Amino acid sequence: MGDVSGPGTDRYCIIAINIERGGPVVSSQDIYHLRKQIESVDEEVLRLLERRVDLAKKVGEVKGDASVYDPSREMEIIERLCNLTKELDPKFVSLLFREIISFCRAVQKPIKVACMGPEGSFSHEAVVSFLGRFVDVVFVENPAEVFDHVSKEKAGIGVVPVENTTEGTVYSTLDAFATAEQSISVIGEGQLPIRLALASEEKTTADIEEVYSHPQPFGQCRNWLYKNLPWARQIPTSSTSYAAKIAKTKKKSAAICGRLAAELYELNILDEGIEDHPYNATRFWLIGRAFARSSERCKTSILFNVAHKPGTLFQALEPLYKAGLNLTLIQSRPLPGNPFEYFFFVDFEGDVGEEKVKEALAAMRSRVERLRVLGSYPQIKFIK
């Protein structure tokens, strides 16, 4: 076909291409009208978003100093909209409205969130999956600092890892909660799928002499490291994103981290999906200074300790069994100042507002030395 140029070139190109392909002829006028309709719809969507933001501001004025984050309500909104559409992918709807809600929340009252950093950590990914991108993130070194920021109101919300499917409980989080002030509670939880990569400035694994990462990913990639990098020294760091930061500046080094961290530090991904088990996820708690609103998919976490006598743990847990409450976690930790004695963390399905839960906890209090309800909270679906 010869050169086509001059006025109406778009139209002639479209006609020529369609003739060659045996397709229907589409006029430039048709394209023009369709594009004008799209522009009109875009403007309508924009006006509706402006209206939604205005309504969100009014809700904020009515709430006053009350928390603007209600995980149960936000889940209800997104799930309702996903059920209403028959044409759109539910994941697209979820991602879109998570960010719309996040922005509307921010115009009511900006939220500061503390999590383990630096930027690009899995904790950072959890913040985005929980709350969207319209939050102010404060990066700290460990779970204890997250609790400290929430306790001192340097942050309204904190996000901390609790448990990994491969490595088990994150003890530093439980220990920090055991000493945290009574006003702090769990207000939500969710599971973040963890996909690990080997990232480096180097081009091949043969050039790697040192590998940096958080201790948990080292455990999650134990077999892969043994098979592929048996000669490399494994050096623990405070987080996967900090490991990526080191790998950026240190020759012959690599980091085990997430794709987000590798992209932020512009590292080469030498291999991805290097975790030993195909299903690798971390459970995160979202903590704040107020109890979450009750919801259908609610869990409750408690902390207690018992007298150092035979049968006391069984007696303490018996009311939960009699109430038919399903335990999802039980973990012991050393009791400070009492060698070889322990306090216990327990998670179970149910809400403290339910009568059977109230009765079970009342019975437990008479059988333990101390009992603290850490929160009743919704299980949030992470959106990635």
Phi, psi and chi 1 to 4 in degrees:
 res  aa     phi    psi   chi1   chi2   chi3   chi4
   1 MET       -  138.0  178.9  179.6  -62.7      -
   2 GLY   -75.2  176.9      -      -      -      -
   3 ASP   -67.4  138.4  177.3   55.0      -      -
   4 VAL  -119.8  120.8  178.3      -      -      -
   5 SER  -150.2  174.2   58.8      -      -      -
   6 GLY   100.0 -174.3      -      -      -      -
   7 PRO   -56.7  139.7  -20.7   31.6      -      -
   8 GLY    73.3   21.8      -      -      -      -
   9 THR   -56.0  -43.6  -64.8      -      -      -
  10 ASP   -55.1  -43.5  -74.5  -10.5      -      -
  11 ARG   -63.6  -47.2  178.5 -172.3  176.2 -169.7
  12 TYR   -64.7  -37.8  -68.4  123.2      -      -
  13 CYS   -62.7  -45.3  -73.6      -      -      -
  14 ILE   -61.8  -44.6  -68.3  166.9      -      -
  15 ILE   -63.1  -46.1  -67.3  171.4      -      -
  16 ALA   -62.9  -45.4      -      -      -      -
  17 ILE   -61.4  -45.2  -70.3  168.5      -      -
  18 ASN   -66.8  -35.4  -82.5  -78.8      -      -
  19 ILE   -64.7  -45.3  -70.8  171.8      -      -
  20 GLU   -61.4  -37.3  -77.7 -167.5  -18.2      -
  21 ARG   -86.3   -4.3  -67.7  177.9  179.0  174.5
  22 GLY    76.5   17.6      -      -      -      -
  23 GLY   -92.8  175.9      -      -      -      -
  24 PRO   -70.3  149.9   25.9  -34.4      -      -
  25 VAL   -79.8  126.3  174.8      -      -      -
  26 VAL  -113.2  124.7 -179.7      -      -      -
  27 SER   -82.7  155.2   72.3      -      -      -
  28 SER   -62.9  -28.0   59.7      -      -      -
  29 GLN   -65.1  -39.4 -162.1   70.1   14.7      -
  30 ASP   -62.4  -47.1  -68.3  -24.9      -      -
  31 ILE   -59.6  -43.8  -64.8  -67.2      -      -
  32 TYR   -58.3  -48.2  173.8   79.9      -      -
  33 HIS   -65.3  -39.5  -74.9  -56.4      -      -
  34 LEU   -63.9  -41.8  -71.8  170.5      -      -
  35 ARG   -65.5  -37.9  -75.1  174.6  175.4  169.2
  36 LYS   -64.3  -37.8  -66.9  -56.6  -70.9 -175.7
  37 GLN   -64.9  -40.9  -71.5  179.0   56.7      -
  38 ILE   -61.8  -44.4  -72.0  173.5      -      -
  39 GLU   -59.9  -39.9  -71.3  174.8    5.2      -
  40 SER   -64.5  -43.2  177.0      -      -      -
  41 VAL   -64.1  -42.9  170.1      -      -      -
  42 ASP   -57.7  -43.1  -72.9  -16.2      -      -
  43 GLU   -65.2  -37.5  -69.4  172.4    9.5      -
  44 GLU   -66.2  -42.3 -174.6  179.3   -8.8      -
  45 VAL   -61.3  -42.6  169.7      -      -      -
  46 LEU   -61.4  -44.7 -174.8   62.4      -      -
  47 ARG   -62.0  -39.9  -61.6  -74.4   88.1   79.4
  48 LEU   -67.0  -37.1  -71.2  171.4      -      -
  49 LEU   -66.1  -41.1  -74.5  172.8      -      -
  50 GLU   -61.1  -39.2  -70.9  174.6  -20.0      -
  51 ARG   -65.7  -40.7 -175.9 -178.8  171.5 -164.9
  52 ARG   -63.2  -43.0 -165.5 -170.3 -163.9  -74.0
  53 VAL   -62.0  -41.1  170.0      -      -      -
  54 ASP   -62.8  -42.3 -175.1   57.7      -      -
  55 LEU   -65.0  -37.4  -71.4  169.2      -      -
  56 ALA   -62.8  -39.9      -      -      -      -
  57 LYS   -60.5  -41.2  -71.4  178.0 -178.7  177.5
  58 LYS   -66.9  -38.5  -68.4  176.0 -179.6  177.5
  59 VAL   -61.0  -41.4  169.1      -      -      -
  60 GLY   -61.6  -38.4      -      -      -      -
  61 GLU   -65.5  -38.4  -68.5  168.3    2.0      -
  62 VAL   -69.0  -39.6  172.5      -      -      -
  63 LYS   -68.0  -32.0  -78.6 -174.1  173.0 -178.6
  64 GLY    68.0 -122.6      -      -      -      -
  65 ASP   -87.3   -0.4  -67.1  -29.7      -      -
  66 ALA   -66.3  157.0      -      -      -      -
  67 SER   -61.2  138.1  173.2      -      -      -
  68 VAL   -90.6   -7.3  -62.9      -      -      -
  69 TYR  -100.9  118.8  179.7   57.9      -      -
  70 ASP  -129.7   92.2 -175.7  -15.5      -      -
  71 PRO   -58.6  -37.2   18.4  -29.6      -      -
  72 SER   -63.4  -45.5  -63.4      -      -      -
  73 ARG   -62.8  -43.6  169.2   64.7  177.4  159.6
  74 GLU   -65.0  -38.9  -67.4 -174.6    8.1      -
  75 MET   -63.2  -42.0  -82.5 -162.8  -53.3      -
  76 GLU   -60.8  -42.2  -70.9  167.5    2.8      -
  77 ILE   -61.8  -50.3  -68.7  171.0      -      -
  78 ILE   -66.1  -42.9  -69.1  173.1      -      -
  79 GLU   -65.4  -39.2  -71.8  179.3   -3.4      -
  80 ARG   -61.9  -44.4  173.0  178.5  166.4  -86.7
  81 LEU   -67.9  -38.0  -67.7  169.8      -      -
  82 CYS   -62.8  -35.3  -73.8      -      -      -
  83 ASN   -75.6  -24.4  -69.5  -29.3      -      -
  84 LEU   -76.8  -30.7  -79.1  175.7      -      -
  85 THR   -89.3  141.9 -178.0      -      -      -
  86 LYS  -114.0  -11.6  -65.4 -179.2  179.8  178.5
  87 GLU  -102.3  -29.7  -58.2  -66.0  -30.2      -
  88 LEU   -99.4  147.1  -60.0  176.9      -      -
  89 ASP   -64.7  126.4 -175.2  -25.3      -      -
  90 PRO   -56.4  -32.6  -25.7   34.6      -      -
  91 LYS   -65.5  -40.9 -175.8  175.8 -179.7 -179.9
  92 PHE   -62.6  -44.7  166.0   72.7      -      -
  93 VAL   -61.2  -43.1  174.3      -      -      -
  94 SER   -63.1  -47.6  -61.6      -      -      -
  95 LEU   -64.3  -42.7  -72.7  167.1      -      -
  96 LEU   -61.5  -50.6  173.9   64.6      -      -
  97 PHE   -77.9  -22.4  -82.8   89.6      -      -
  98 ARG   -60.4  -43.4 -178.9 -167.1   65.0 -171.0
  99 GLU   -74.1  -34.5  -62.6  -54.7  -29.4      -
 100 ILE   -62.3  -46.7  -69.7  173.2      -      -
 101 ILE   -63.5  -41.3  -68.8  169.7      -      -
 102 SER   -59.8  -43.2 -179.7      -      -      -
 103 PHE   -67.8  -43.2 -178.3   78.7      -      -
 104 CYS   -63.3  -37.6  -71.7      -      -      -
 105 ARG   -63.2  -39.8 -161.0 -168.3  -45.2  115.2
 106 ALA   -67.3  -34.6      -      -      -      -
 107 VAL   -74.4  -23.1  -60.5      -      -      -
 108 GLN   -71.2  -51.2  -71.0 -178.6   33.2      -
 109 LYS  -164.6  118.9 -174.7 -169.7  -61.5 -178.8
 110 PRO   -59.2  137.5  -22.6   33.5      -      -
 111 ILE  -107.3  131.8  -65.9  179.8      -      -
 112 LYS  -103.3  128.0 -170.6  168.2  -73.8 -172.9
 113 VAL  -120.5  129.4 -176.0      -      -      -
 114 ALA   -98.8  135.7      -      -      -      -
 115 CYS  -153.1  167.5   75.0      -      -      -
 116 MET   -73.0  130.5  -68.7  166.6   61.2      -
 117 GLY  -113.9 -161.6      -      -      -      -
 118 PRO   -79.2 -165.9   23.9  -28.6      -      -
 119 GLU   -53.7  135.4 -173.8  179.9   14.5      -
 120 GLY    99.2   -2.7      -      -      -      -
 121 SER   -69.4  165.2   65.2      -      -      -
 122 PHE   -65.2  -30.8  -72.5  114.7      -      -
 123 SER   -63.3  -36.9  -69.3      -      -      -
 124 HIS   -64.8  -43.0 -174.2 -164.5      -      -
 125 GLU   -59.8  -38.4  -72.5 -168.7   29.5      -
 126 ALA   -64.5  -40.2      -      -      -      -
 127 VAL   -57.8  -47.5  169.4      -      -      -
 128 VAL   -63.7  -41.3  173.9      -      -      -
 129 SER   -67.6  -34.8  -66.3      -      -      -
 130 PHE   -73.4  -51.6  -96.4  129.2      -      -
 131 LEU  -118.5   -3.4  -64.1  155.0      -      -
 132 GLY    80.7 -175.0      -      -      -      -
 133 ARG   -92.9   -7.9  -62.5 -179.8 -176.1  -85.2
 134 PHE   -95.4   59.3  -65.1   95.2      -      -
 135 VAL  -135.8  156.0  -67.1      -      -      -
 136 ASP   -92.9  117.4  -63.4  -33.3      -      -
 137 VAL   -99.2  131.2 -176.3      -      -      -
 138 VAL  -109.6  121.0 -178.6      -      -      -
 139 PHE   -96.1  130.8  -63.8  107.6      -      -
 140 VAL  -127.3  178.3  -61.4      -      -      -
 141 GLU   -86.5  -33.6  -70.6  -68.7  -34.7      -
 142 ASN  -153.5  169.8   51.6   56.8      -      -
 143 PRO   -59.0  -35.9  -27.9   36.7      -      -
 144 ALA   -59.1  -37.7      -      -      -      -
 145 GLU   -71.2  -32.0  -71.2 -170.5   33.6      -
 146 VAL   -61.6  -48.8  175.4      -      -      -
 147 PHE   -60.5  -40.1  -81.0   86.8      -      -
 148 ASP   -62.7  -42.1 -175.4   65.0      -      -
 149 HIS   -63.6  -41.1  -89.0   62.6      -      -
 150 VAL   -69.4  -41.4  176.1      -      -      -
 151 SER   -60.8  -41.0  174.9      -      -      -
 152 LYS   -91.5    8.5  -66.4  178.1  179.1  176.9
 153 GLU    59.3   29.1  -61.0 -172.9   41.0      -
 154 LYS   -77.4  -18.7  -65.3  178.6 -178.1  177.8
 155 ALA  -143.7  143.9      -      -      -      -
 156 GLY   -79.4  -27.8      -      -      -      -
 157 ILE  -138.6  147.8  -67.4  172.0      -      -
 158 GLY  -126.6  149.5      -      -      -      -
 159 VAL  -122.7  123.4  172.2      -      -      -
 160 VAL  -132.7  142.9  -71.8      -      -      -
 161 PRO   -75.1  142.6   28.2  -33.2      -      -
 162 VAL  -116.9  -41.0 -176.1      -      -      -
 163 GLU  -157.5  141.8 -175.6 -178.9   17.6      -
 164 ASN  -117.8  144.7  177.9  -94.9      -      -
 165 THR   -64.9  -24.4   50.9      -      -      -
 166 THR   -97.5  -47.5  -56.6      -      -      -
 167 GLU   -95.8   -8.0  -68.9  -61.9  -66.5      -
 168 GLY    85.1 -151.3      -      -      -      -
 169 THR   -69.8  142.7  -54.9      -      -      -
 170 VAL   -90.6   95.6 -178.6      -      -      -
 171 TYR   -62.7  -33.3  -63.7  121.9      -      -
 172 SER   -63.3  -29.8   53.9      -      -      -
 173 THR   -71.4  -45.5  -67.8      -      -      -
 174 LEU   -62.8  -42.6  -61.0 -170.4      -      -
 175 ASP   -63.2  -38.4  -67.5  -17.0      -      -
 176 ALA   -66.4  -37.9      -      -      -      -
 177 PHE   -68.1  -35.1 -141.4  144.6      -      -
 178 ALA   -62.3  -28.6      -      -      -      -
 179 THR  -106.9    1.4   56.9      -      -      -
 180 ALA   -73.2  156.5      -      -      -      -
 181 GLU   -67.5  156.4   64.3  175.8   70.3      -
 182 GLN   -62.6  -25.2  -62.8  -73.7  -37.8      -
 183 SER   -73.5  -13.9   62.7      -      -      -
 184 ILE   -87.2  135.2  -64.4  178.1      -      -
 185 SER  -143.6  164.6   64.7      -      -      -
 186 VAL   -79.1  129.5 -175.5      -      -      -
 187 ILE  -115.9   -1.5   60.1  175.0      -      -
 188 GLY  -179.4  158.7      -      -      -      -
 189 GLU  -146.3  154.3   79.0  156.5   28.3      -
 190 GLY  -157.3  160.8      -      -      -      -
 191 GLN  -107.3  125.1  -66.3 -178.1   14.1      -
 192 LEU  -104.6  118.1 -179.4   73.1      -      -
 193 PRO   -61.5  132.9  -19.8   31.8      -      -
 194 ILE  -108.9  118.5  -56.1  -63.7      -      -
 195 ARG  -119.3  118.7 -173.0  165.6  172.3   80.6
 196 LEU  -101.8  147.3  -63.6  166.9      -      -
 197 ALA  -132.1  153.3      -      -      -      -
 198 LEU   -97.2  116.6 -174.4   76.8      -      -
 199 ALA  -123.9  142.4      -      -      -      -
 200 SER  -161.3  164.1  174.2      -      -      -
 201 GLU   -77.5  -21.2  -77.7  -77.0  -80.3      -
 202 GLU   -74.0  167.7  -52.4  -63.2  -20.7      -
 203 LYS   -96.6  -27.2  -56.4  -63.0 -176.0 -176.6
 204 THR  -137.3  159.6   67.4      -      -      -
 205 THR   -66.8  -24.5   54.1      -      -      -
 206 ALA   -62.6  -22.2      -      -      -      -
 207 ASP   -87.2   -5.5  -62.1  -37.8      -      -
 208 ILE   -86.8  128.5  -54.3  -57.4      -      -
 209 GLU  -113.9  -22.8  -64.8  178.5   -2.8      -
 210 GLU  -135.8  141.3  -64.4  177.5  -20.3      -
 211 VAL  -123.1  129.5 -179.9      -      -      -
 212 TYR  -110.8  141.2  -67.0   83.8      -      -
 213 SER  -175.3  171.2 -165.2      -      -      -
 214 HIS   -69.2  149.7 -174.2  -87.8      -      -
 215 PRO   -54.9  -34.7  -28.2   35.3      -      -
 216 GLN   -62.9  -49.9  -68.2 -111.5   -2.1      -
 217 PRO   -60.6  -32.8  -28.2   37.1      -      -
 218 PHE   -58.8  -42.9  -84.6  134.4      -      -
 219 GLY   -66.8  -35.5      -      -      -      -
 220 GLN   -74.4  -18.3  -65.5  160.7   16.3      -
 221 CYS  -117.3   21.7  -56.7      -      -      -
 222 ARG   -54.5  -50.7 -171.7  177.4  -68.9  113.3
 223 ASN   -67.1  -40.8  -66.8  -25.6      -      -
 224 TRP   -61.9  -43.7 -171.7   93.4      -      -
 225 LEU   -63.6  -40.4  -72.0  166.5      -      -
 226 TYR   -63.0  -38.6  177.4   75.5      -      -
 227 LYS   -80.8  -35.1  -68.2  176.5 -178.1  177.1
 228 ASN  -107.4  -26.1  -64.0  -84.1      -      -
 229 LEU  -138.4   54.0  -76.2  171.3      -      -
 230 PRO   -65.7  -22.9   24.9  -34.6      -      -
 231 TRP   -85.4  -14.6   63.3   84.9      -      -
 232 ALA   -81.6  138.3      -      -      -      -
 233 ARG   -73.7  137.5  -77.5 -159.5  -50.6  141.2
 234 GLN  -102.5  118.7  -62.0  176.7   21.1      -
 235 ILE  -119.4  115.0  -56.5  172.0      -      -
 236 PRO   -72.2  146.7   23.7  -30.6      -      -
 237 THR  -130.8  174.2   59.6      -      -      -
 238 SER   -73.5  -21.7   58.8      -      -      -
 239 SER  -162.0  163.4   69.9      -      -      -
 240 THR   -67.9  -35.1   53.1      -      -      -
 241 SER   -71.2  -33.1   49.6      -      -      -
 242 TYR   -68.2  -35.1 -174.0   63.1      -      -
 243 ALA   -61.0  -41.5      -      -      -      -
 244 ALA   -63.8  -37.4      -      -      -      -
 245 LYS   -63.0  -40.6 -174.0  176.6 -178.1  179.5
 246 ILE   -66.2  -45.5  -65.2  173.4      -      -
 247 ALA   -61.0  -26.1      -      -      -      -
 248 LYS   -67.4  -32.1  178.3   66.0  177.8  177.0
 249 THR  -108.9  -13.6   57.7      -      -      -
 250 LYS  -109.3  123.9 -165.5  165.2 -173.8  179.4
 251 LYS   -68.1  152.3  -69.8 -175.6  177.3 -178.7
 252 LYS    58.1   28.3  -64.1 -172.8  179.5  -61.4
 253 SER  -122.3  161.9   70.2      -      -      -
 254 ALA  -144.8  163.5      -      -      -      -
 255 ALA  -124.0  143.5      -      -      -      -
 256 ILE   -95.5  115.3  -64.6  176.6      -      -
 257 CYS  -154.7 -177.9   59.5      -      -      -
 258 GLY   -87.7  165.2      -      -      -      -
 259 ARG   -61.5  -36.8  175.3  170.8  -79.2  -86.3
 260 LEU   -59.4  -45.8  175.6   60.3      -      -
 261 ALA   -64.8  -42.1      -      -      -      -
 262 ALA   -61.4  -39.8      -      -      -      -
 263 GLU   -70.5  -39.3  -70.5  173.8   -6.2      -
 264 LEU   -62.5  -35.9  -75.7  169.3      -      -
 265 TYR   -99.2    8.3  -70.2   99.3      -      -
 266 GLU    54.6   49.5  -60.6  179.8  -27.0      -
 267 LEU   -97.6  155.1  -63.1  172.1      -      -
 268 ASN   -78.2  131.9  -58.7  -46.5      -      -
 269 ILE   -89.0  107.3  -64.9  179.9      -      -
 270 LEU   -79.7  -30.0  -55.4 -176.6      -      -
 271 ASP  -161.7  149.0 -155.1  -15.1      -      -
 272 GLU  -134.7  153.8 -167.8  171.0   15.6      -
 273 GLY    72.4   40.3      -      -      -      -
 274 ILE   -89.4    2.0   64.9  173.6      -      -
 275 GLU   -65.6  146.2   58.1  -85.6    7.7      -
 276 ASP   -70.7  -28.4  -65.1  -28.7      -      -
 277 HIS  -112.9  137.8  -60.8  -76.3      -      -
 278 PRO   -64.5  -32.4   21.1  -32.2      -      -
 279 TYR  -105.5  103.3 -178.3   76.2      -      -
 280 ASN  -124.7  117.2 -177.0   19.3      -      -
 281 ALA  -142.5  152.1      -      -      -      -
 282 THR  -117.9  133.8  -63.9      -      -      -
 283 ARG   -89.7  129.5 -176.5  162.5   64.1  100.8
 284 PHE  -114.5  142.9  -75.4   87.0      -      -
 285 TRP  -101.1  141.9  -87.7  -15.3      -      -
 286 LEU  -107.1  121.0 -164.1  148.6      -      -
 287 ILE  -113.3  149.6   61.3  171.6      -      -
 288 GLY  -153.7 -169.0      -      -      -      -
 289 ARG  -104.6   15.8  -62.3  178.4   62.7   86.6
 290 ALA  -148.0  151.5      -      -      -      -
 291 PHE   -69.6  146.8  -95.9   62.1      -      -
 292 ALA   -75.4  155.7      -      -      -      -
 293 ARG   -69.4  145.5 -177.5  170.3   62.6   85.9
 294 SER   -61.2  147.9  -63.1      -      -      -
 295 SER  -147.4  170.1   67.3      -      -      -
 296 GLU   -67.1  -42.9  -68.8 -178.4    3.0      -
 297 ARG   -96.7   68.9  -62.8 -170.2  -61.5  -88.0
 298 CYS  -105.6  144.2 -147.2      -      -      -
 299 LYS  -122.7  157.7  -74.6  176.3   66.5  176.7
 300 THR  -127.7  138.3  -63.6      -      -      -
 301 SER  -117.1  137.0  -65.8      -      -      -
 302 ILE  -132.6  158.7   59.3  174.6      -      -
 303 LEU  -129.4  134.5  177.1  156.5      -      -
 304 PHE  -153.8  162.1   66.5   90.8      -      -
 305 ASN  -136.6  153.5   62.0  -77.1      -      -
 306 VAL  -123.0  165.0  -64.5      -      -      -
 307 ALA   -63.0  147.4      -      -      -      -
 308 HIS   -81.6   69.8 -165.9   44.5      -      -
 309 LYS  -137.9  155.5  -62.8  176.5 -177.5  177.5
 310 PRO   -60.4  135.1  -22.7   32.7      -      -
 311 GLY    85.8   -5.7      -      -      -      -
 312 THR   -69.3  -34.3   51.8      -      -      -
 313 LEU   -67.9  -43.1  178.6   57.6      -      -
 314 PHE   -59.5  -44.8  167.7   78.3      -      -
 315 GLN   -63.0  -36.6  -68.3  169.3    3.6      -
 316 ALA   -67.4  -39.3      -      -      -      -
 317 LEU   -84.6  -16.8  -66.5  173.5      -      -
 318 GLU   -55.9  -40.9 -172.8 -179.8   28.1      -
 319 PRO   -61.0  -33.0  -25.5   35.5      -      -
 320 LEU   -67.0  -39.7  -60.7  179.1      -      -
 321 TYR   -64.2  -45.9  164.6   73.1      -      -
 322 LYS   -65.7  -28.6  -72.2 -174.5  173.8 -179.9
 323 ALA   -81.2   -5.8      -      -      -      -
 324 GLY    72.9   28.9      -      -      -      -
 325 LEU   -90.3  130.6  -61.8  171.3      -      -
 326 ASN   -83.1  115.6 -176.2   37.0      -      -
 327 LEU   -79.0  132.3  -88.4   61.7      -      -
 328 THR  -111.5  -11.3   57.6      -      -      -
 329 LEU  -159.7  138.1  172.3   75.4      -      -
 330 ILE  -140.3  126.7  178.9  166.3      -      -
 331 GLN  -142.0  133.2 -178.9   68.2   58.4      -
 332 SER  -100.7  148.9   64.1      -      -      -
 333 ARG  -139.7  148.0  -65.8  -62.5  -65.2  150.0
 334 PRO   -57.9  138.1  -23.5   33.7      -      -
 335 LEU   -84.7  115.3 -171.4   63.4      -      -
 336 PRO   -55.3  131.2  -24.6   34.4      -      -
 337 GLY    83.6   -3.1      -      -      -      -
 338 ASN  -129.0   90.3  -62.4   68.9      -      -
 339 PRO   -55.5  132.3  -23.9   34.3      -      -
 340 PHE    61.7   25.1  -58.2  107.0      -      -
 341 GLU  -117.4  159.7  -65.7 -171.0   32.5      -
 342 TYR  -139.6  154.7  -56.3   88.4      -      -
 343 PHE  -110.5  162.3   58.0   84.5      -      -
 344 PHE  -126.4  138.0  -61.3   89.6      -      -
 345 PHE  -103.2  134.0  -75.6   87.1      -      -
 346 VAL  -134.8  133.1  168.2      -      -      -
 347 ASP  -110.6  139.7  -69.7   -7.5      -      -
 348 PHE  -146.1  157.5   59.5   84.8      -      -
 349 GLU   -79.7  128.5  -65.5  173.9   -9.3      -
 350 GLY   140.0  166.6      -      -      -      -
 351 ASP  -119.8  144.0 -175.6   87.6      -      -
 352 VAL   -63.7  -16.4  -72.0      -      -      -
 353 GLY   -77.6  -15.8      -      -      -      -
 354 GLU   -74.2  142.5  -63.4  177.2   62.5      -
 355 GLU   -61.1  -42.7 -162.9   59.1   37.3      -
 356 LYS   -66.6  -31.1   65.6  177.9 -178.8  179.5
 357 VAL   -71.7  -42.8  174.9      -      -      -
 358 LYS   -57.2  -46.4  -71.1 -179.6 -177.1  178.2
 359 GLU   -65.8  -40.8  -67.5  174.5   -1.4      -
 360 ALA   -64.3  -43.2      -      -      -      -
 361 LEU   -68.2  -36.5  -67.3  177.7      -      -
 362 ALA   -63.0  -41.5      -      -      -      -
 363 ALA   -66.3  -38.2      -      -      -      -
 364 MET   -63.2  -40.8  -78.7 -170.0   74.4      -
 365 ARG   -58.7  -31.4  -70.0 -175.6 -168.9  -80.0
 366 SER   -78.8   -6.7   65.8      -      -      -
 367 ARG  -115.8   -3.8  -55.7 -179.0 -175.2 -163.5
 368 VAL  -121.8  165.8  -57.9      -      -      -
 369 GLU   -83.1  -32.8  -66.1 -170.7  -21.5      -
 370 ARG  -152.6  140.4  177.3  178.0   72.1  133.1
 371 LEU  -140.5  130.6 -174.1  146.7      -      -
 372 ARG  -129.8  128.7  176.1 -176.3  170.4 -171.0
 373 VAL   -83.4  118.5  176.4      -      -      -
 374 LEU   -84.6  -14.5  -56.6  179.1      -      -
 375 GLY   148.8  150.1      -      -      -      -
 376 SER  -115.3  126.6  -81.4      -      -      -
 377 TYR  -150.2  155.9   47.2   89.3      -      -
 378 PRO   -79.0  152.1   29.3  -35.6      -      -
 379 GLN   -92.0  113.0  -61.5  174.3   66.3      -
 380 ILE   -94.7  136.5  -57.7  170.3      -      -
 381 LYS   -79.7  120.6  -67.8 -179.1 -180.0  178.3
 382 PHE   -71.4  143.1  -87.4   65.7      -      -
 383 ILE  -117.3  114.1  -54.0  169.2      -      -
 384 LYS  -125.0      -  -73.7 -169.4   71.0  177.6
